[in-house]
Structure formats: structure tokens, C-alpha cells
């Protein structure tokens, strides 16, 4: 598994930065029955359903990263 930490400058002249982790497509993430986000294990959004998938499959199927748990992003 290859991981990289990427620091991104937020648009609009803000001095704040956010850090995200970029990962390969084999990284395990979780989706729910009804949501449109993918999550890291332990996210509170997974309290009602938790379906394991790969990061690549989640992204390919239109899921976006959860803003709460900040899972890795796909680094293809």
C-alpha cells in the first residue's frame, strides 16, 4: 500500500490548509446502504450499515470522501 500526505491550499485566498491522505485503489474503505460517501473504519456514519469495499470501487461507483472522517483519496 502506498500512502502520501498531500497538503492543499484552499481556494479563495484562505491561508488555511487541509491535509488528505492519498492511497492506491486496493485500500479498504466502507460505504453504507443509503449514503453517497465512503468512510474510514470507525466513522460514526457507519452506525447503521457498513459495507466493505475498495477505494477504487467506491470512487468508480460515484462515492465521495466523507467530510467527517476524512478517508484517503484515490491516487491513481
C-alpha positions as CSV (number, residue, x, y, z in Angstrom):
1,X,0.0,0.0,0.0
2,X,1.3,3.4,-1.0
3,X,0.3,6.4,1.1
4,X,1.2,10.0,0.6
5,X,0.2,13.1,2.6
6,X,-0.9,15.9,0.4
7,X,-1.3,19.5,1.7
8,X,-3.8,21.6,-0.3
9,X,-4.3,25.3,-0.2
10,X,-8.0,26.1,0.0
11,X,-9.2,28.3,-2.9
12,X,-10.3,31.9,-2.3
13,X,-7.1,33.2,-0.8
14,X,-7.5,31.5,2.6
15,X,-4.3,30.9,4.5
16,X,-5.7,27.7,6.0
17,X,-4.6,24.3,4.6
18,X,-6.0,20.8,4.9
19,X,-4.2,17.6,4.7
20,X,-5.5,14.5,3.0
21,X,-4.1,11.0,2.6
22,X,-3.8,9.7,-1.0
23,X,-3.9,5.9,-1.4
24,X,-3.9,3.3,-4.0
25,X,-7.1,1.6,-5.2
26,X,-6.7,-1.5,-3.0
27,X,-7.2,0.5,0.2
28,X,-10.2,-0.7,2.2
29,X,-13.0,1.8,2.8
30,X,-16.6,1.5,3.8
31,X,-19.9,2.6,2.3
32,X,-23.5,2.5,3.6
33,X,-26.7,1.2,2.1
34,X,-28.1,4.7,1.6
35,X,-25.2,7.2,1.6
36,X,-23.2,8.7,-1.2
37,X,-19.9,8.9,0.8
38,X,-17.1,6.4,1.6
39,X,-15.6,6.2,5.1
40,X,-12.7,5.1,7.2
41,X,-13.4,2.3,9.7
42,X,-14.8,3.7,12.9
43,X,-16.7,6.7,11.3
44,X,-19.9,7.5,13.2
45,X,-21.7,7.5,9.9
46,X,-21.3,3.7,9.8
47,X,-23.5,3.1,12.8
48,X,-26.5,1.7,10.8
49,X,-24.8,-0.1,7.9
50,X,-21.2,-0.8,7.0
51,X,-20.2,-2.4,3.7
52,X,-16.5,-3.1,3.0
53,X,-15.2,-2.2,-0.5
54,X,-12.0,-0.9,-2.1
55,X,-11.2,2.8,-2.6
56,X,-11.1,2.3,-6.4
57,X,-14.6,0.6,-6.5
58,X,-16.1,3.4,-4.2
59,X,-14.7,6.1,-6.4
60,X,-15.7,4.3,-9.7
61,X,-19.2,4.0,-8.3
62,X,-19.6,7.7,-7.6
63,X,-18.9,7.8,-3.9
64,X,-17.1,10.8,-2.5
65,X,-15.0,11.0,0.7
66,X,-16.8,11.7,4.0
67,X,-16.2,15.2,5.4
68,X,-16.4,13.9,8.9
69,X,-13.8,11.0,9.0
70,X,-11.7,12.3,6.0
71,X,-10.8,8.9,4.4
72,X,-8.0,8.6,1.9
73,X,-8.5,9.9,-1.6
74,X,-7.7,7.8,-4.7
75,X,-4.2,8.4,-6.0
76,X,-4.4,6.8,-9.4
